[in-house]
Every structure is written in structure tokens, then in C-alpha cells.
Amino acid sequence: MLSFFSGAETLISTRMSMTKPWPSFADVLCNTSNRDSKAYNRSIFYDIYEQGLFCLFLLWRGNSCQPLGTSTYSAPLVTQIRNMDDVDRLAQSRENVVASLSSSRTCCCTLHHSPFSFPFPKPLFSTDASSVFLRDPASFAVVAVEAGEAESESGGGKKDWRFWMIFLSVCVTTLLVAIDLSIVSTALPTIALDLDADELFVWVANAYVLASTAVQPLFGQAANIFGRRSLTIISVLLFMLGSGLAGGASNIGMIIAARTVQGIGGGGIITLGEIIICDLLPLRERGQYTGLLAGTYAIGTIIGPVLGGIFTQHVTWRWIFYINLPVSGVALLFIIPFLNLKYKRVGTVWDRTKRVDWLGNFVLIGAVTAILLALAWGGTKFSWSSWHILLPLVMGFLGLVGFATIQVSGYVEEPTMPPRLFTNRTSVSIYVMAFVHGILLLWITYFLPVYFQAVRNASPSRAGVMLFPTATTIAPAAAISGVIITITGRYRIFHYLGFVFMSLGCGLFALLDEKSGVAMWVGFQVLFGLGNGMVYNSMIPPLLASLPPTEVATATASWTFFRSFGSIWGIAIPSAIFNDRVNRLVRERLAVNAPTVAAQLMNGKAYERATAVFIASLGANVKPVVVGIYVDALKVVWYASIAFAVVGLPICLFVKALDLSSTLETEFGMEEKRKRMKETGRGGPA
């Protein structure tokens, strides 16, 4: 068999050196001239024989990228040209193709007329560990990529030091953003008291979430237009500016404005971090690294309350913002020199600015703001039936409809969320799952500390430590599921297991009261954390597998938007349920016997008063009643969370089992040496 293929290699090498291109099957079968002659019959036989032999030879060599005539072969990589521009570019001349490959470290073969280059009547999808073929409107052109570059482009093998520097900087900035999402949860009562915030205290958290969520689609689109590097640096600088202003705030208005600036930077960091990871790794390998990123985000979200409690209790709440300055500065020291990604600049800065969907983003930001206003005021400042709540809520949802209309109308040349992102059931299902996942993560993060402080008499820092079981299970669950997805290519099992575990965890939280043992609140968190980590890390692979590689940035940004938009509801929905339940219980149990205490808890003030200091200040007769109110109100909050966790299960059924490519297909991969980049004209750093 070896001698047979060695002879085949000699035959194919000889045929490749011929001036006349190798005819395709279509050329052979469609040539009707002299069809009856014996010479023609022999010709068609030998052409089919030679090309069939070539196909078998490719299978034997594993689609190797090494030049014909060599005895050792590297990892396989075959790149499919996906659009007519690429086909035309390669088809201009045989010399151009050879010249373009001559700059490679290893000379490789190029088939201008591939044995596979005939039109298919149907779309053909074939994915395996070494290649991805997609139907082209006219034909297929298969290009063998040079072996040395194949290994680095595919993301396979050992990662060099630049990759790890970039990955480290992404993890550090992601950690900071995640911490700031939840760090104010334990410091909020102190901040509200120090700045005399009254009912505006909730906007210290909401302003950050609102700004972070609203700008994520904008950053996703801008990443394709302006590149990743410059936007990442701008995002970190905005985050640092907002942190400094928040730490030095002298009134509630100033800190809300500062948190808005901080949120804009944080939204860019989160979105661009996910996109950069997708740029550097093939789809099959992303799971283990996004798992580490997910673990970083989860750890940041959970240790945020711990740090908030420590700084508030032992230093000052201002340092929960100041601490971001030196850490962000260190992150910039990694980002500026190492985050050099390939990026082709098209037109002037003004030309690129005009490509941004400003109208769509303006409408989306307005819609999200209106919805958050209604959710923040409902049940606290105004009743849910008040026009102050209904009007912004209706306007917000109408704004979302208007945004969708703009995206599908064709009025905008480059939509923020192209309609093609929602043309298959897998991508739509993943976006819904991301929304539900965001709701549940913030639901638990913001209301377990209420239980620990108001019911278990824990200090703010102690309450944060008691949240560790969630963080220490989300991170490993995400990482392990990512490794398994990389090895097996299977991800749907983690969707089902994840939502089952989260449903069980949310349901069991309802059993917690002032007498619950450590094993209960630790074990319930472990269940929830395992499920949350599994779902988090198994959403991106099927999402990107169901869409063209050119949609990585917009698809990833949309995914982060839906997850963050869910986070807004993950704070607002349980807050509304909690406040409503507290109001009813206070009227039943405290209004007559302790009207002063009742006034301190009603109309949205119970969350603010959920501290061990406040509970300890109550009289012996009132204290157990107030603790009982917190326990019973939280039970309703946990019951409601079950509904959101369970609704994720039927959504999983609509996610298809898709093959995950192991080759990297992106225009924004890691930049090669600058000299080579200049010679090949591939652009500068993004």
C-alpha cells in the first residue's frame, strides 16, 4: 500500500508541474466534443482515474500541508475559500497564487482547479478535525496553507508567550469588571448612608449595569470597524476614569455619573475580551479557555461582595473603586505591547465612523434605559400600576421593537445586530439561554447576602466569604466542561445538566432559615454553581458553530448583551418580589406593634436595612419578627427563581448538535512579525 501511494505521489507531482491546469470532474463530464472517439473514452477514464487517485492520496496524507515529494507531514489544514471575492482573487492568475505562497516558510501546492471544484445543487456542509467545507455560490477553491503557519493559525499545539500575555490581560480586566458588578452589594448601605442617597442608592448599582449592557452591541460592531486593540485600551481607560471619579464622589449624583462612565468601559472590556478569545482560538479549543474566562468572571462576581465588605468595614468604601486604578494600570502594561491583532484598515477614521449603526445603538440605549428606570422605581418610589412605571416600561419595549425594525429594514448598511444572527434555531436558543443565565446569576449574587446578613447575622465581609461555595464551583465546572467540549465536541449535555442543577439549587434555597446548618447553605450553593458554570461555558461553541466566521464579533457581542440584559432583570425582578412581600408581611406583623421599625422596612427599604448592625439594634421582642419577615420574603424570592431556572430546560431542546471546527477562521488572528506583515500587506495591529 505504501509503494502504491508513493507511486501516486510521483504521478501527482508530475501532473502538478504541468502548465495546463488539472481539469475538474465538471470539465471532464461536460466536454461533449469527440465524445464517441476511443481517444476521448481513454481520456475521460484516465482523468477520472488520476483525480480519484488524488482523492485517495489526500486521505492517506491526511490533507497534509507539506509540499508534495516530502516524507514527513505536519498537522493537516485545508482552508475553504468562502466568498466570490476570494475566488476571484485567487483566479486572477496562476502566477499570483504561486507568488502569494512563495513568501511562506514552506512552499505548498495550490490547486487552481480543484478536483472538487464543480457546482453543487445543494449546500454542502462537512466538518471534521482538519477541514471545513461550505458551499460557494459558484465553485470551491481549496488552498493548502503552509505548514508552519497552519499550526499557529489553527490555534493548535503549544501556545507562545504572546498568547499567554494577551490571555492574562483579558482575564485581569474581566476580573475587575466582574468584581465591580457586585462589589457594591455589601457596601451599598454604607454608601447610601454616607452620601445621603435615600431612594437613589439603587442607582449606584443600576447605573453600572445599565451602561455596561447598553454599549455592548456598539462595541461588538465597532470591533469589526476599528479593530480590537484600540477599543480595548479605550475601554480600560474609561473604566479607570470612572473608578477614580466614583472613589472621589462627594454626592450621590456624582457617584451615579461616575458609575455610568465605569460601566461603559466595563461593557467594552467584557465584550472585547470574549471576542479576542474567539480571534485567537479555533472553535473546538475555545471551550477550555472560555471556561477559564468564565471562572474568572464568576470568581470576580462572588468575591466582589467580600472585597466590598472588607473595604467598607476596615478601610473605607471609596477603596472599592480606587483599587481598580493600579490593577487596571498593570493590565494596560500587558495590553499595549502584546495585544497586536491583525486588522485591515479600510478608509479614513471618518469613513469608518460613518459605518457604525448610530441610529440603532441610540434607540437600543434609550430602550434599555427606559426599562431599567421602570424596574428600579417599581414598588419603591412608585407603585407598579402608576403611570410613572407603565410609561417608561411601554416606551422601553416599543424602543426594542423599533430597534429590531431598524436592523431588518435595510436602512442601516451595517446593523448592530444583523438579522442573520437570528435565522437559525440554535443561535436564537442560545441568546434566550444567555438571558436566563444572566438573570439567575445576579439573582443569587444579590439576594444570598441578604440572607447571610439579615438572617444569619453575618458582617458584610463574612457574607461575601459565605458566597464562596458558588464561586468555587462555577469556575471548575466551567473549566472542566470546556475541556470535555474540546475533547469530545459535545456540549448539549451540559445545557441539560446545568439547568437541572440550577433548578435544584434555587428550589433548595427556599429551605433556608435562621436554623439552617452550614452543610445546607454550602451544599445548595454547590449545586447552583455547578449548573451555572456548565451552562456558561457551553453556550458560545454552538452559537458560533451555527453562524459564519465573519459574524464572530457581532454574535459574541449580542450574546454578552443578552446575558447582561438578563442581569438587569436578575436584580429588578427579585427586588420587586422581595419588596412587595416585605410590605405585606410588615403590615401584618409590625405595623401595629412597632410602627417605627415598620416604616424603616417598607417601600423598598428592607434591602438597605439587611445588615447585622440593623438587626442587632432591634429590641428583643421585635428582632425575631423582623428576621422572620426576611426569611419568609426570601422564600418567595427563591420560589420565583425556580421558574426561570426550569424554563431553561425546554430551550435546550432547540439547540442542534453541530460539529465544532478545529481550524481558526478569522481576519483578526494574532499579528505576525511586523516585517512580514508589511511585506504581505495584511494590515497593522487592531
Summary of the structure (lengths in Angstrom):
residues: 686
radius of gyration: 29.2
end to end distance: 49.0
largest distance: 109.9
contacts: 2468
relative contact order: 0.11
helix: 70%
strand: 3%
